[in-house]
């Protein structure tokens, strides 16, 4: 009963925030960038919530269950990316558009915009799908006798689609403020209590194998991190997703001022480092207590079984809310691409504000349905997360970074990079799920797509740009003059 009360209270709060913010949505700018009015405290927690969702709480926890502390290679990619983000936040706010493809067209051309949009939609709908799967897992844990994992998945999908369609970025940002603060505090409170439940850190070490406490973990796990290239399989997708993350740039575009964007990055860095580390530690400690569980569910199981009832209920409810928040972010983002970068840019340039808002909500619903279909076929959240990160990191991030840092990058190089990075990411993963014993298939199962996809994407960007005429000065000045 306690868990049901907490869950209903959280859902009622989230719905109330969404309805309240939806009443203020009158224009495209309100829906897509919250009227460019977000202050830095709101930005800190919306950035934190958009980044730390099921990818950390379920995929990262699944990684820690199998690999112990070497699972920190996954969030470490994000920490490395944040160092670069600190240099970009201010100029991203000064550019002040709506989506990453806005940047791609201004810096390159409309084809970069169109194919960049395609890569973003593929990656972000995939990310949304495993938020639905994770939310279904939590509902099943709370109501094991009445709600199955599949039923829970459909219920959470309905909530996420509704919240996102109501108010767009305004709903997303203010939901994140509440949820990000709640989960950060609860996770930090839960860790020492769970360690005590395990008999202290010595008790954790006595149960788990020694390989779980090395920087390169066990070689016999289903998703090993025992060699340097296997560590890169976790590090690189996370880093390059963060560096080009459209959800992040949209938050910077939504900032009230450039100063708010810069201050928010500092808070985001601190919050991400703390919360990601706590999540991995919770999963490692939980795995020493509960071995006979679905690995991706180790944190919610630990919250329910290993913590005092009230704190466990609040943490489980907070994790549930975090999944909703991340689902909102990654469903809203590709919907904004399709409405702004395809519908309004190419199909109906003369559309009025009411038409755009209506179409925005319809697209949210349509993409949500696609994400539900993908979720129904997702077994490993970790595998789906790394796949989505790679598609985005190899297909979009190199050209985004080049837009800010390399004058010589041109439209042909950008288009080649997007196409090559996206195609190799998808094709490599399709081959890797095969059952053939062919040496190449076995190789793709050992080396994730991120290494070849990123390498060839960068080669295409640099090689084609240098082999073709340089861009006109106005093309690079539109972004790089903001330094």
ABEGO torsion letter per residue (X at the ends): XAAAAAAAAAAAAAAAAAAAAAAABABAAAAAAGGGABBAAAAAAAAAAAABBAAAAAAAAAAAAAAEAAAAAAAAAAAAAAAAAAAAAAAAAAAGBABAAAAAAAABBAAAAAAAAAAAAAAAAAAAAAAAAAAAAAAAAABAAABBAAAAAAAAAAAAAAAAAAAEAAAAAAAAAAAAAAAAAAAAAAAAAAAAAAGEAAAAAAABBAAAABABBBAABABBBABAAAAAAAAAAAAAAAAABAAAAAAAAABABAAAAAAAAAAAAAAAAAAAAAAAAAAAAAAAABABBBAAAAAAAAAAAABBAAAAAAAAAAAAAAAAAAAAAAAAAAAAAAAAAAAAAAABAABBAAAAAAAAAAAAAAAAAAAAAAAAABABAAAAAAAAAAAAAAAAAAAAAAAAABAABBAAAAAAAAAAAAAAAAAAAAAAABABABAAAAAAAABBAAAAAAAAAAAAAAAAAAABBBBBAAAAAAAAAAX
